[in-house]
Amino acid sequence: MAIVVVYDQGAASPREIIGRLGTSEPVVVVLADSAHARQIRPLLEENCAGLVSLADGEDAVVARLRAVGAKGILTFSERMLTDTALLAARLDLPFNTPETVKGLTDKSVQRRRLHEAGVDAVRSAVVTTAGQWPDALAQVGLPAVVKPVRGEGSRNTVRVTDPDHGAAVIEEFLRAEPALVVEEFLEGADWAPFGDYVSVESAVTPDGPRHFAVTGKLPLAPPFRESGQFWPAPLPPEQEAEVVALADGALRALGVTHGLVHTEIKLTPAGPRLIEVNGRLGGKQIELATRAAGLDLVALAGELALGRSAPPAPVRPDRVHFQCYVPGPTSGGLLERVDGAAVVRALPGIAAYRPTVRPGTLLAGGTGTVLLDMTCGSADNHQAMIALVEQVVSHLAYEFTVDGRRVLRTARDLLVNP
């Protein structure tokens, strides 16, 4: 018997998969046909029970998985959800159906299904040519958000407040994306110093979803890039119940029956509204769950795929456990050095400071989320957490070479001015 991981870059690293998933059953990896997957292949070949590449063709992959006795299948990668669903269907393994996965990965389909089910009615339109912008504008109105129909990490995602700016954005983004979604911008309530959105973390079985955590967020860095998250969220019980009920209705409307799911929800003056449902584990949740609750989300995902584990009860940490991130500049540039890391590591309450981009790395520009580092810590309460995050931000600075010039950017500057 073996458990199959369809792998590409995602919420779990190869080392996390190998170290946490391979303790119960042999792990067989189905490798994406991508540059990242090819780079990581030697590590997976050396440490997993078997490996087959999607580049060999679906028939060859299915035959290999039948031969090894695959009993469960999962993925931690957004871009691999469709392949995983197709393989599961051919192998008669439990997973979300290809039709369900289409609603999880295609933002236009997701909006339509949620609207039809009466769960949430965010105005939206699909644009595949620049000439469709006027109709989309008339349907959605301003302000609006433009983003890819299929995307991750805030790639090519911007807020539009002016028709001419929207037309220019549509024309630019369609050079890289086959289709875009234009949807109404959800204006958040004032939750300062926290972000005006949360995410609901859920474990789903055919018996239904179990929502085990509501993740609080730090304010977004422009245009839509995450700057941090924490357990528990700073919501009063009645508002948390509303948020969880909205996530529950969304998962049921989309027909989700298997796996870990990450649902983002905006906190508006009129109540919670859906941003999007993601049919996989949320980014950076593995570290947060382990430290805050001793919850191993990789192992849980494997057990759920094999049908051997009940979803966990809601997590209620006694302290506030957080991560904060500094995004790279949207202009791009060569990272030369990082200042302040040693000071941050020594701050009381900081568990770890982890650089995610090494000096000497050339960063591409654009709206996509490229995080320079992650700082992990805990505090007695939410106010103490904010004070500690402020200390972290005040100490970190980064030097880049941009267009031949040396530029020093503080963490605070990068969080405000992309």
C-alpha positions as CSV (number, residue, x, y, z in Angstrom):
1,M,0.0,0.0,0.0
2,A,1.3,3.5,-0.8
3,I,0.1,7.1,-0.6
4,V,0.6,9.3,-3.7
5,V,1.6,12.9,-3.5
6,V,1.2,14.9,-6.8
7,Y,4.0,17.4,-6.3
8,D,4.9,20.9,-7.5
9,Q,5.7,24.0,-5.5
10,G,3.1,24.6,-2.9
11,A,2.2,24.7,0.8
12,A,4.4,21.8,1.8
13,S,8.1,21.5,1.0
14,P,9.7,18.2,-0.1
15,R,11.4,17.9,3.3
16,E,8.1,18.4,5.1
17,I,6.4,15.8,2.9
18,I,9.2,13.3,3.3
19,G,9.6,13.9,7.1
20,R,6.0,14.0,8.1
21,L,4.1,11.9,5.5
22,G,6.3,8.9,5.1
23,T,5.9,7.6,8.7
24,S,2.7,5.7,8.1
25,E,2.8,4.5,4.5
26,P,5.4,4.5,1.6
27,V,5.2,7.8,-0.3
28,V,5.2,7.7,-4.1
29,V,5.6,11.0,-5.9
30,V,4.0,12.0,-9.1
31,L,6.2,14.9,-10.3
32,A,4.9,17.9,-12.2
33,D,6.6,18.8,-15.5
34,S,8.0,22.1,-14.3
35,A,11.4,23.7,-13.7
36,H,11.0,23.6,-9.9
37,A,10.0,19.9,-9.9
38,R,12.9,19.0,-12.1
39,Q,15.3,20.8,-9.8
40,I,13.9,19.0,-6.7
41,R,13.7,15.6,-8.4
42,P,17.0,14.1,-7.0
43,L,15.9,14.8,-3.4
44,L,12.5,13.1,-3.9
45,E,14.1,10.1,-5.8
46,E,16.5,9.5,-3.0
47,N,14.0,9.7,-0.1
48,C,10.6,8.4,-1.4
49,A,9.5,4.9,-2.2
50,G,9.0,5.7,-5.9
51,L,8.7,8.5,-8.4
52,V,7.0,9.0,-11.7
53,S,6.7,12.1,-13.9
54,L,3.6,13.6,-15.5
55,A,5.9,14.2,-18.4
56,D,5.7,10.4,-19.1
57,G,2.0,10.7,-19.9
58,E,-1.1,10.0,-17.9
59,D,-1.4,6.4,-19.0
60,A,2.1,5.6,-17.8
61,V,1.5,7.3,-14.5
62,V,-1.7,5.5,-13.9
63,A,-0.1,2.1,-14.7
64,R,2.8,2.8,-12.3
65,L,0.4,3.8,-9.5
66,R,-1.7,0.7,-9.9
67,A,1.4,-1.4,-9.8
68,V,2.5,0.1,-6.4
69,G,-0.9,-0.3,-4.9
70,A,-1.9,3.3,-4.4
71,K,-4.5,3.7,-1.7
72,G,-4.7,7.4,-1.3
73,I,-3.8,10.5,-3.2
74,L,-3.3,14.2,-2.4
75,T,-1.5,17.4,-3.3
76,F,-0.3,20.5,-1.5
77,S,0.1,22.5,-4.7
78,E,-2.7,24.7,-6.2
79,R,-1.5,24.1,-9.7
80,M,-1.6,20.3,-9.3
81,L,-5.2,20.0,-8.1
82,T,-6.6,19.3,-11.5
83,D,-4.1,16.6,-12.3
84,T,-4.7,15.0,-8.9
85,A,-8.4,14.9,-9.5
86,L,-8.0,13.3,-12.9
87,L,-5.6,10.7,-11.5
88,A,-7.9,9.9,-8.6
89,A,-10.9,9.4,-10.9
90,R,-8.9,7.0,-13.1
91,L,-7.6,5.1,-10.0
92,D,-10.9,5.1,-8.2
93,L,-9.3,6.8,-5.2
94,P,-11.1,9.3,-2.9
95,F,-10.6,12.9,-3.9
96,N,-12.6,15.9,-5.0
97,T,-14.1,15.3,-8.5
98,P,-12.7,17.0,-11.5
99,E,-15.9,19.1,-11.6
100,T,-15.5,20.2,-8.0
101,V,-11.8,21.0,-8.6
102,K,-12.8,23.2,-11.5
103,G,-14.9,25.3,-9.1
104,L,-11.9,25.5,-6.7
105,T,-9.3,26.5,-9.3
106,D,-11.3,28.6,-11.8
107,K,-12.3,31.8,-10.0
108,S,-15.0,32.7,-12.6
109,V,-16.6,29.2,-12.2
110,Q,-16.3,29.5,-8.4
111,R,-18.1,32.9,-8.3
112,R,-20.9,31.6,-10.5
113,R,-21.5,28.5,-8.4
114,L,-21.5,30.4,-5.2
115,H,-23.9,33.0,-6.7
116,E,-26.3,30.2,-7.9
117,A,-26.2,28.6,-4.5
118,G,-27.1,31.8,-2.8
119,V,-23.9,31.7,-0.7
120,D,-22.4,35.0,-1.8
121,A,-23.1,37.4,-4.6
122,V,-20.0,39.3,-5.4
123,R,-20.3,40.9,-8.8
124,S,-17.9,39.5,-11.4
125,A,-17.2,39.2,-15.1
126,V,-14.7,37.2,-17.2
127,V,-12.5,39.0,-19.7
128,T,-10.5,37.3,-22.4
129,T,-9.9,40.2,-24.7
130,A,-9.2,43.9,-24.1
131,G,-12.4,44.8,-26.0
132,Q,-14.5,43.1,-23.2
133,W,-13.4,45.6,-20.6
134,P,-16.3,48.1,-21.1
135,D,-18.9,45.4,-20.6
136,A,-17.1,44.1,-17.6
137,L,-16.9,47.6,-16.1
138,A,-20.6,48.2,-16.7
139,Q,-21.4,44.9,-15.0
140,V,-19.1,45.1,-12.0
141,G,-18.5,48.8,-11.4
142,L,-15.6,50.5,-9.6
143,P,-13.6,50.0,-7.6
144,A,-12.9,46.6,-8.9
145,V,-10.2,43.9,-8.5
146,V,-8.6,42.4,-11.6
147,K,-6.9,39.0,-11.2
148,P,-6.2,35.8,-13.3
149,V,-9.0,33.2,-13.6
150,R,-6.4,30.8,-12.4
151,G,-3.6,32.2,-10.2
152,E,-1.8,32.1,-6.9
153,G,0.4,34.3,-4.8
154,S,-1.4,37.6,-5.9
155,R,0.1,37.3,-9.4
156,N,-1.2,40.0,-11.7
157,T,-3.8,41.1,-9.1
158,V,-4.5,44.8,-8.7
159,R,-7.3,47.2,-7.5
160,V,-8.7,49.4,-10.2
161,T,-10.5,52.7,-9.5
162,D,-10.3,54.4,-12.9
163,P,-11.7,53.1,-16.3
164,D,-8.5,54.1,-18.2
165,H,-6.3,52.4,-15.6
166,G,-8.5,49.3,-15.8
167,A,-8.2,49.2,-19.6
168,A,-4.4,49.4,-19.4
169,V,-4.2,46.7,-16.7
170,I,-6.5,44.4,-18.8
171,E,-4.3,44.9,-21.9
172,E,-1.1,44.3,-19.9
173,F,-2.2,41.2,-17.9
174,L,-3.8,39.5,-20.9
175,R,-0.3,39.3,-22.5
176,A,0.5,36.8,-19.7
177,E,-2.9,35.4,-18.8
178,P,-5.5,33.6,-21.0
179,A,-8.4,35.0,-19.0
180,L,-9.0,37.5,-16.2
181,V,-11.7,38.0,-13.6
182,V,-13.0,41.5,-12.9
183,E,-14.9,41.5,-9.6
184,E,-16.2,44.1,-7.2
185,F,-13.7,45.3,-4.6
186,L,-14.9,44.4,-1.1
187,E,-14.3,47.3,1.2
188,G,-13.2,46.1,4.6
189,A,-14.2,47.3,8.0
190,D,-11.7,49.1,10.1
191,W,-9.8,46.3,12.0
192,A,-6.6,48.2,12.5
193,P,-4.0,47.3,13.6
194,F,-5.1,43.9,12.2
195,G,-6.0,43.0,8.6
196,D,-9.6,43.3,7.4
197,Y,-9.8,39.7,6.4
198,V,-9.3,36.2,7.8
199,S,-9.0,32.6,6.6
200,V,-10.9,29.5,7.7
201,E,-8.9,26.3,7.8
202,S,-11.0,23.2,7.2
203,A,-10.6,19.4,7.0
204,V,-13.2,17.8,4.8
205,T,-14.4,14.2,4.5
206,P,-17.5,12.8,2.8
207,D,-19.3,13.4,6.1
208,G,-18.8,17.1,5.8
209,P,-16.3,19.9,6.7
210,R,-14.8,20.4,10.1
211,H,-13.4,23.9,10.6
212,F,-10.4,23.7,12.9
213,A,-9.0,27.2,12.9
214,V,-9.8,30.8,12.0
215,T,-6.5,32.5,11.0
216,G,-6.1,36.2,11.8
217,K,-4.2,38.4,9.3
218,L,-1.9,41.4,9.5
219,P,-2.7,44.2,7.0
220,L,-2.0,43.5,3.4
221,A,1.0,45.1,1.8
222,P,0.0,46.8,-1.5
223,P,-1.4,45.7,-3.9
224,F,-2.6,42.4,-2.4
225,R,0.3,40.7,-0.7
226,E,0.2,39.0,2.7
227,S,2.4,40.4,5.5
228,G,1.5,37.9,8.3
229,Q,-1.0,35.7,10.0
230,F,-1.7,34.4,13.5
231,W,-3.8,32.0,15.6
232,P,-6.3,32.8,17.1
233,A,-8.1,35.5,15.0
234,P,-9.2,38.5,17.0
235,L,-12.9,37.9,16.4
236,P,-15.6,37.9,19.0
237,P,-17.5,34.6,19.2
238,E,-20.6,35.7,17.3
239,Q,-18.5,37.1,14.4
240,E,-16.3,34.0,14.3
241,A,-19.5,31.9,14.0
242,E,-20.6,34.0,11.0
243,V,-17.3,33.6,9.3
244,V,-17.3,29.8,9.9
245,A,-20.9,29.5,8.7
246,L,-20.0,31.4,5.4
247,A,-17.0,29.1,4.8
248,D,-19.1,26.0,5.5
249,G,-21.8,27.1,3.1
250,A,-19.2,27.8,0.4
251,L,-17.6,24.3,0.7
252,R,-20.9,22.6,0.5
253,A,-22.0,24.7,-2.5
254,L,-18.8,23.8,-4.3
255,G,-19.2,20.1,-3.6
256,V,-15.9,19.8,-1.6
257,T,-15.7,16.3,0.0
258,H,-12.0,15.6,0.6
259,G,-8.9,17.2,2.0
260,L,-7.6,20.4,3.6
261,V,-9.2,23.6,2.4
262,H,-8.3,27.3,2.9
263,T,-11.1,29.9,2.6
264,E,-10.4,33.6,2.6
265,I,-13.1,35.9,3.9
266,K,-13.3,39.7,4.0
267,L,-14.6,41.5,7.1
268,T,-16.9,44.2,5.7
269,P,-19.1,46.7,7.5
270,A,-22.1,44.6,6.2
271,G,-20.7,41.3,7.5
272,P,-18.3,38.6,6.1
273,R,-17.9,38.2,2.4
274,L,-16.1,35.5,0.4
275,I,-12.8,36.4,-1.2
276,E,-12.0,32.9,-2.5
277,V,-12.0,29.2,-1.6
278,N,-8.7,27.3,-2.2
279,G,-8.8,23.5,-2.4
280,R,-5.6,22.9,-0.6
281,L,-3.6,23.7,2.6
282,G,-3.0,27.4,3.2
283,G,0.5,28.8,2.7
284,K,2.8,28.8,5.8
285,Q,0.0,27.0,7.8
286,I,2.2,24.0,8.6
287,E,4.6,25.9,10.8
288,L,1.9,27.9,12.5
289,A,-0.2,24.8,13.3
290,T,2.8,22.9,14.7
291,R,3.9,25.7,17.0
292,A,0.4,26.9,18.1
293,A,-1.3,23.6,18.6
294,G,1.1,20.7,18.0
295,L,-1.0,19.9,15.0
296,D,0.8,18.2,12.1
297,L,-1.1,19.2,9.0
298,V,1.0,17.2,6.6
299,A,0.3,14.0,8.5
300,L,-3.3,14.9,8.9
301,A,-3.6,15.4,5.1
302,G,-2.1,12.0,4.5
303,E,-4.5,10.3,7.1
304,L,-7.5,12.0,5.5
305,A,-6.4,10.8,2.0
306,L,-6.3,7.3,3.4
307,G,-9.6,7.6,5.1
308,R,-8.1,6.9,8.5
309,S,-8.5,10.1,10.5
310,A,-11.3,12.2,11.8
311,P,-10.8,15.9,11.3
312,P,-9.5,17.8,14.4
313,A,-11.5,19.8,16.9
314,P,-11.3,23.6,16.7
315,V,-7.9,24.9,17.9
316,R,-8.0,27.3,20.8
317,P,-4.4,28.4,21.6
318,D,-3.8,30.0,25.0
319,R,-1.3,32.5,23.5
320,V,-1.2,34.4,20.2
321,H,1.2,32.6,17.8
322,F,2.2,34.6,14.7
323,Q,4.2,34.9,11.5
324,C,5.2,38.1,9.9
325,Y,6.7,38.5,6.4
326,V,8.4,41.3,4.4
327,P,7.5,41.2,0.7
328,G,10.1,42.0,-1.9
329,P,9.8,45.2,-4.0
330,T,7.5,45.1,-7.0
331,S,10.3,46.8,-9.0
332,G,12.4,43.7,-8.6
333,G,16.2,43.9,-8.2
334,L,19.2,42.0,-6.9
335,L,19.2,41.4,-3.1
336,E,22.6,42.4,-1.8
337,R,22.3,42.1,2.0
338,V,19.8,42.0,4.9
339,D,20.4,44.1,8.1
340,G,18.9,43.4,11.5
341,A,18.4,39.7,11.4
342,A,20.5,39.0,14.5
343,V,18.7,41.7,16.5
344,V,15.3,40.3,15.5
345,R,16.3,36.7,16.5
346,A,17.3,38.0,20.0
347,L,13.9,39.7,20.7
348,P,12.0,38.2,23.6
349,G,9.0,36.2,22.1
350,I,10.7,35.5,18.7
351,A,10.9,31.8,18.0
352,A,12.7,32.1,14.6
353,Y,13.8,34.4,11.9
354,R,14.0,32.6,8.5
355,P,15.3,34.3,5.3
356,T,13.5,33.0,2.3
357,V,15.6,34.8,-0.3
358,R,19.4,34.6,-0.2
359,P,21.6,37.6,-0.9
360,G,22.7,37.4,-4.5
361,T,19.2,36.5,-5.7
362,L,17.7,38.5,-8.6
363,L,14.1,39.1,-7.9
364,A,11.6,39.6,-10.7
365,G,9.3,42.6,-10.5
366,G,5.5,42.4,-10.5
367,T,2.6,42.1,-8.1
368,G,3.2,38.5,-7.2
369,T,4.1,37.7,-3.6
370,V,7.8,37.1,-3.1
371,L,8.6,37.0,0.6
372,L,12.1,38.0,1.7
373,D,11.7,36.4,5.1
374,M,9.5,35.0,7.8
375,T,9.6,35.8,11.5
376,C,7.8,33.5,13.9
377,G,6.9,34.3,17.5
378,S,4.3,34.3,20.2
379,A,2.8,36.8,22.7
380,D,0.4,36.8,25.6
381,N,-2.3,38.6,23.7
382,H,-3.1,40.4,20.4
383,Q,-1.9,43.8,21.6
384,A,1.5,42.3,22.7
385,M,1.8,40.6,19.3
386,I,1.3,43.8,17.4
387,A,4.0,45.5,19.6
388,L,6.4,42.7,18.9
389,V,5.7,42.8,15.2
390,E,6.4,46.5,15.2
391,Q,9.8,45.8,16.8
392,V,10.6,43.3,14.1
393,V,9.7,45.7,11.3
394,S,11.7,48.5,12.9
395,H,14.9,46.5,12.8
396,L,14.9,44.9,9.3
397,A,16.3,46.6,6.2
398,Y,17.4,45.3,2.8
399,E,19.8,46.5,0.2
400,F,19.1,46.0,-3.5
401,T,20.7,46.8,-6.8
402,V,18.0,48.2,-9.1
403,D,18.9,49.4,-12.5
404,G,22.6,49.7,-11.5
405,R,21.9,51.7,-8.4
406,R,22.2,50.6,-4.7
407,V,18.9,51.1,-2.9
408,L,18.3,50.6,0.8
409,R,14.7,49.7,1.7
410,T,13.5,49.3,5.3
411,A,10.9,46.6,6.1
412,R,8.4,49.3,7.0
413,D,8.9,51.0,3.7
414,L,8.4,47.7,1.7
415,L,5.2,47.0,3.7
416,V,3.7,50.4,2.7
417,N,5.3,51.3,-0.7
418,P,5.6,48.3,-3.0
